């Protein structure tokens, strides 16, 4: 608009059929951007539809990046004529009214191929190649999704997230040392290595860390703690049988290895499905979770073992006495399965109601799934919701949903509309605040603008990714265990997701992509819990003639892993409770959903997944 206004003012002062454009320049040393005016002929001599391809290449005397340009048959002929008549002059490459590059034509170019060179960085050359490739788009591009986070909100979210996360992590590290003593210190060392490797991997991949990505890290760290807990609990069992320390360590690692592999691989299958079939934010969750799982296996099974072997050889570890919540529990879990199935039936029904309400658009949907705009403002002075509502009502904007963030002097504004009006809300609200609430000092911190077509894609992709991941898990567990184990694990996971979804709906939690990410995290956590129990059931079945599943086997197996289940759930809850209480408004709902997920996942692995096995076994019989 400014360029158009400038050319309007200069009418009569410029040569005929010319106009002023601005060329974008980037200083390769400082990275600072600037622009300079350039006078161009208004007649377009070539268009993007004449470009077949444009790619970055490395070459020349100094091995510098350049852009290799391939033209269509018609484009090659036009380009040959154009370059022949304009040797020594500059040819501007323009996209959306901005000059992206203006190389000098040095000679006539034949054959439909050319090179555009200069003092390019690889990023500059890549950007120019993209401009040349997309220049042939046959229709204008409408922005139907736009997300912006201001520096103040981003800084605040990061600070609160880091503070609460570090506090929760310190609680876990301290608990591991108190409960498992020197072995807990070794586990903390392995966990620290895991985090170091994970962030190094993300840095190598140049990955951008988002909240879904952080969720993947949280789950992978929880699984890393669980892997060490599984090993230590096995060591405890071996040591209780009167075996020497060295033999107990060997037995602990030997008996825990396949349990760890199975639990991590099932979660890795879920992550792979989410990466292949999910959308951008969900892919970020899948990447961090996948890397975390790979490093978990390495640090828990290799690094921890090396430290144990070294300290045992040096006689630093002379016993394996740990604290213990329960000593040889003998609880009849199967006796209460009728009650727990009834409770779960009610909770699943609640989840199904929530699911259909969400599908109909009747739930508290975020703009991710409803389409529309979400704006978040920070006020310099205190304000009341009554005066803000009054301003919107007087200006004919009753359809806007207003929400105050308690104790943070923030205001959230939502409007569910189509693409045609999505991009205009922030401008309207800014103008409204400047005119009628200037003294309050409202500043826009973040905005999300999503068209209804995008929201439908996000919803469908999320559902597709979850269903495919569950199918993959069923196949793997059917291969490693039995089809009934796979079906029971999938059913328990489905149960957990539906129950937490129902709880979120009941408490009017806004259903956003972050909540979906929390449900995906829960699915991984639930699978991990179920597989640990199933692995012990299978081990105990091998000790029985005819490999028969019975209520006694299930009760014994669950009792044997109950200590591990309590420790893992407790450590996970420590981190999540810290995030929930101190993480701030941005991750409040997210951490609430995860906290509920840990509680429900623990409940289902004990009272739902294992009893379901007996139902399928009876049907098979």
N, C-alpha and C positions, 0 to 999 in steps of 0.2 A: 504494500500500500504506500509506503514512504517513497519507494522508487517510482511508482506510478505518479505520485504527487509531484516529485522532483521533475520528471519529464514534462508534466503538464505546465509547470512554471517556466520551463526552459523552451517552450514552443516558440519557434521563430529565431532562437539563438543557436540551435543545433543544425548541422547539415541535413538536407532532406533525406528522409527514409533512414534516419539513425536514432538511437536512443541510448541513454546512459544506463548501464548495469553495474553491479558490484561484484568483483571477483573475491572469493574467499581465499585467504592466505593463512598458513600456519607456520610459525617459527619452529623449525626442527630442533633447535637448541632448548628453547624455553617451553614450547608447547602452546604458546599464546596464540589466539586467533585474532585476525584483523581482516579488514576488507579495503579494497581500493576501487575507485570508479574506473570504468572502461567503456569507451564509446563503440557501439556495435551497429552494424546494419540491421534493420528490423526484418528484412526478408530472411526466412528460414531456408537454408540451402539443403540441409539433410535432417531427417527425423530418425527417431529411435527405431522405427520399424525396418530401417535399412541395416541395422546391426544384428549380426547372427550370434556373436559371442564376444566376450571381453574377459581376459584372464590376466592375473599377475604372473610375470616371469622375472627371472634373475639373469642378468647378463651384462655385456659391455665390458669396458676396460677395468672398472672397479667393482664388478659384480653387484651392481645396483638394481633395485626393483624397477620394472617398467610395465606398462600395460600393453598386452598383445591384443590387437583389434582385428576381428574377422567380420567381413561385411557380406551381405547377400549379393546375389548376381547383379541386381539393379543398383544396390548401394555401391558396389565396386565401380560401376561405370560412372555414376554421379561423382564419386570421390575422386576418380582419375581426372575428370574435367575440372572439378573444383580446385584440386591441388595444382593443376597445370596453370590455371589462371591467377593463382594467388600465392605463388612462391615468394617467401620473404615476409608474408603477412601472417597475422595470428588468427587461428580458428578457435572460436569460443565453444565450449561444451556447456550448455545451459540446462538446468533442471529446476522447475518451479521458480523461474525468474532469477535464479542465482547462478553466476558463472562458477562452475566447479573447477575448470581448468581452461587455459587459453594457450596451447602450444603453438610454436612458430612452424609454418610449413616450409620445409627446407628444399623439397624437390617434388616433382610430379610422382605420384604413387600409383602403381598399377597392380593388378592381380587380386584386388579385394582384401588385402591384408596390410596392416600398418603397425608401427610401434609408437607409443606416446611415452617419451622419456623426460626426465628432469631430475631435480633434487628431491626425489620422492623418498619418504619412508615407506616401509612395507604397508603400514596402515593407510597412508595417503593413496598408494597405488591400488590397494584393495577397495577403498571407498570410491575411487574413480571408476574402477571396473564395474562395481555395482551400479553406479549411476548410468553407465553406458548400457548395461544389461536391462535395467528397468525402464529405460527411456522409451521402450516400445510398448508400454502398457496402453491398451486401446481405450481405457476408460479412466476418468478421474478417480483418485483415491479418496474415500471418505473415512475419516478417523472414527471408528466405532469402538475403540478401546484406548483409554489413555489413563495412565496412573502416574501421579506425581507425589513425592514426599518431600516436604521442606526440610532444610538442614536442621532446624530447631527440633522438629518432631523426631527426625532420624537420630539425632544425637541423644535426645531424651530416652528414646526407646532402647538404643544401644546401651546407654549407661545403666538403665534400670535392669535390662536383660542380663548384662554382664554381672552386675552386682548380685542379683538374685541367683544367677547361675553359679557364680563362684561360691556364694554362701552355701548353696545346696551341695555343691561338689565337696566342699570342706567337711560338711556334715557326713557325707558318704565315706570320705577318706578316713575321717576320725573314727567312724563306726567300724570300718574294716580292721583298723589297727586294734581297737578295743576288743572286738569280738573274736578275731582270728590271730591277734598278736603278731608275731614275726611274719607269719604267712600272709597276714593282711597287709603288712608293709611291702611284701613282694608283689601282692596283687596291685597295690597302689603304683608301684614302679611300672608294672606291665600296663596299667591303665594310662599312666602318663605317656609311655611310649606310644600307645595306641592313639592318643589324642595328637601327639606330635606328628606321627606318620599321616594321620588323617588330614590335618591342616596342611602338611607338606604336599600331599596328593592334590588337595584342592588348589593350592598355589600353583602347582605344575600345570594343572588343567585350566588355570586362569578362571576358575569358577567364581561366580558372584554369589555370596552367601545371603540367602533370604530366610524368612521365618520358617517356611516349609523345609528348607535345607537344615536349619537349626534343629527342627523336629527330628530329622533323620539322624543327626549327630546325637541328640538326646537318647533316641532308641538304641543306637549302636553302642553308646557308652553303657546304657543299662544292660545290654546283652553281654558286654565285655565284663562287667561286674558279675553277671550271672554265670559266665563261663568259669571264672575263678571260684565262685561259690560252689559250683557243681564239683570241681576238682577237690576242694577242701572238704566238702561233706563226704566224698568218697574216701578221702584220706582218713577222716575221722572214723568211718566204719571199719576200714582195714586195721587201723591202730587199736580200735576197741576189741578186735579179735585176738589181740596179743602179738601181732606181727611187729618186727623191728621197724624203726623209722624209715630206713631206706626202702624196705619192702612195701611199707604203707604208702610211701610217695609213688613208687612204681605202680602199685595197684590203683591208687587214686587217679593218676593220669591215664592208665590203661583202660580203666572201666568208664571214665568220663568222656574219653575222646569221641566215641561214636554218638553219644548223646549230644555233645557240643556240635559236632558236624551236622547231625540231622536237624537240630534246632536252628542253626545258622543257615543251612542250605534252604530250608523251607522259607525262611524270611528273605533269603536272596532271590528265590523264585518270585516272591511277591514284588520285590524291588525291580526285578527285570521286567515283569509285566507292566508295572507302573511306568517304567521308563519308555517302553515300546509303545504303549497305548495311552499314556497320560498326556496332559498339557504341560506347558512351561513350568508353573510352580510345582506341580506334582513330579515332574522330571527332576527338579532340584532335590526334592526329598529322596527320590530313588537313587540319585548319584551319591549323595552323602551317606545314605544307609548302606549302599553296596560297598563303597570304599571302607566304611567302618567294619562291616562284616569280614571282609578279606583280612584287614589288619587285626581284627579280634582273634581269628584263627591262628595267626602268626604269633601274636604276643602271648596269648593264653597257653597255647600248646608247645611253643618253642622257647620263647624268651623266659617265661616263668619257669619252665623245666630246667633251663640252663642255670638259673639262679639257685633253684632248689638243689640241683646236683652239686654246684660249687659250695654252697653253705653246708650241705651234708658232709661233703668230703673234708671240709675244714672243721667239722664238728661244732659248728655254730648252732645248727638245729639238732637238738638232742631229744625232743619230744614233740608230739602233735596234739597237745591239749588245748582245746578251744572252748570258748563259752558255748552254751547250748540253751535255746529257748525251751525245747521239749526233749525229754529223755525217753526214748522208746515209747512213743505215743501208741495207743491202741484204740483209736476212734472208729466206730462203725459208720463210715460215711454212707455206705449203701443203704443203711436202715432208714435214712431220712430222704431218700431220693424222691419219694412221692411228694413230700412237702416242697423240696427244692424245685422239682419239675413244675409244680403248681405255681410257685412264686415266679419262676422263669417264664411260664406261659403267660401270666399277667403282664410281665415286663416286656415280653416280645410283642404281645398284642398292642401295648402302648407304643412300641417302636414302629409297628406296622401302621398304626394310625398316624404317627408322625410322618412316616415316609409318604403316605398318600396325601397328607396335608401339604407336604413340601412339593410333591409332584403337581398338585393342583395350584400351587402358588399361594396357599392360604397361610402358610407358616411365616415366621419372622425371617424372611430371606434377605441376605445381603445383596448388594448390587451385582456381585459375581454371578448370581443365578437368576435374579429378577430383571437385570438390565436397569440402567439409570445412572444417577450420579450420587456420590457420597462425598461430602466436603467436611473437613475438620478444621475448626478455627480455634485459635488461642486468644483469649481476651487479656488486655493489659490491666483492665479494671474489673471488679466484680459486676455481675449482671444477674438479672432475674429472668426466668423463662417466660414470665408473664409479659414483660416488655418486649422480648424478642418475638413471641407469638403475635403480639399486637401489631408489630411492624409488618410481619408477613401477611397478616389478615387484612390490614389496611391497603396493602398493595396487591390484593387479589391472588395470593400464593398460599391458599389454604391447604392445597394438596401436599405441601412439603412436610416431611416428618422431622421433628426437632427432638434432640436428645442431649441432655447435659451430662458431662463426665464429672462425677462427683469429686470434690476436693482438688480438682486440677484446673478449674477455670477454663474449661474447654467446651465447645459446642459442636455436636455432630448434626449435619443436615443431610437428609436423604430424599431423593425424588425418583420414583420409578416411572420412567418414560421411555419413548422410542428413540432411535438414533437421531431423529430429526431435531430433538430438543436437548439431547444429552450434553452437547458441548457448550450450551449457552448458560447453564445454571450458575456456574462460578462467576461469570461476568455480571449476571443479574444480582447475585447476592452481594458481591463486592461493592457494586454501585449502591445497593440498598443500605449497606452498613456505613459506607462513606457519607451518605446523605442523612441518615436518621440516627445512627448510633456511633457517630465519629468519636465521641468522648470515651466510649468503652474500649476502643483500640483493638478491634477484631483483626487478626492477621491469619490469612489462609496458610495452614500447615501442610495439608495433604488433600489430594482429590483423586477419586477413582471414577472414571466415566466409561461405562460398558454398555454397548448396544445389546438389544434382546437376542440378536442372532449369535453373538459371541457367548452370552450367558447360556444359551441352549447347548452350544458345543462343549463348554466347560462341564456342564452337568452330565451330558451323555458320555463324555470321555471318562469322567471320574467313575461312573457306574460300570462302564465297559472294562476299565482297568481292574476294578475290584473283582468282578466276576471271572475274568480271565486268570487273575492271580490265584483265586480259590480253586479253579479247575486245575491249574498247574500243581498246586499243593496236594490235591487229592491224588493226582497221578503219581507224584513222587512218593507219598506215604504208602500208596498201594504197592509200589515197587519195593520200598524198603521194609514195610511192615505187612499190611494186608489192606484190602479195599475198605474194610470196616473201620480201620484206624483213620484212613484218609477222609472218609465220610464224616466220622465223628469229629475230627479236628476242624473240618470245614463248617460243620453245623455249629460247633461251639464258637468259632470265629464269627459266623453270621449272627449268632445269638448275641455276642458281645457288642458288635457294631450296632445292631438294632436297639438293644437296651440303652446304650449310651446316647444314640440318636433320640430315643424317646425321652430320656432324662433332659437332654438339651432343649427339646421342644417344650417339655413340661415347665422348665424354668425360663422359657422365652429367650433362650440364647440365640443370637443371630446366626443363621446358617450361612457361612461363608466358605471360601476355599480353605481358610485356615482350619475350620472345623472339620472339613473333609480330610485335610491332612492329618488332623488329630485322630480321626477314625481309621485312617490307613496305618498310623503308628500303632494304634490299639490292635489292629488286625495282626501286625507283626508280633506284638507283645503276647497276644493271646495264643498265636501259633507256637511261639517259643515255649510258653508254659505248658501247653497241651502235649507237645512232643517230648518234653522232659518226663512227664508222667507216663506217657505211652511207652517210652523207652524202658522205664523201670518195669512196667507191666509185662512187656515182651521178655525181659530178662528173667522175671519170676516165672513166666509161663514155661520157659525152657527147662525149669527145674522140675516141672510136673509131667507125669506120664501123659502121653497123647496131646501135649501142648494145649491144654484145655484152659479156657478163660472162666473164672468163677468170681463170685462176690468176695471170697476170701483173698484171692489174688489181687483184686482191685483195692480192697481195704489195706492190705499189707503194703502194696506199692505206693499208694497215696500217703500212708503214714511214714514210709521210709523217706519220701522227698518233701514232707511237710516243713521240715526245718529250712531246707533250701528255698521253698516257696515263700516262707515268712521273711527270710533275709532279703531275697530279691525284691519282694513287694515293698518292704520297708525302705530299702535304699532308693528305689524308684520314687516312692512317695515323698521322701525327703527332698529330692530335687524339685519335684513338681509342686509340692506345697510351698516351697520357697519362691518358685516362679509365680504361683497363684497369688501369694500374699504381697510380694515385693516387685513383681515384674512390670507393673504398670498396666494401663488400660489396653494397650495394643495387644498384649498376649494374655489378658485376663481370661477371656472365654476359652482360648486355646488351651491354657494350662488347666482350666476347670474340666474340660472334656477329657484331657489326658489323665487327670487325677481320678475321675470317675472310671476311666478305662482300666486303670491299674486295679482298682477295687473289683470291678466286674470281671476282669480277666482272671484275677486270682480266684474269685468265687467259682467261675465256670470251669476252670481247669480241675478243681477239686470235686465240685458237686454236679457238673453237667457233662463234660467231655468223657470222663471215665464211665459213668453209668450208661451213657449212650452206646458205648461199646457192647454192653450186654444185650441191649435191644436188637442191634444188628446181628450179633452172633446167634441170638435166638431165632431170628428170621431165617438166617442161613441154615440153621439146624433143622 
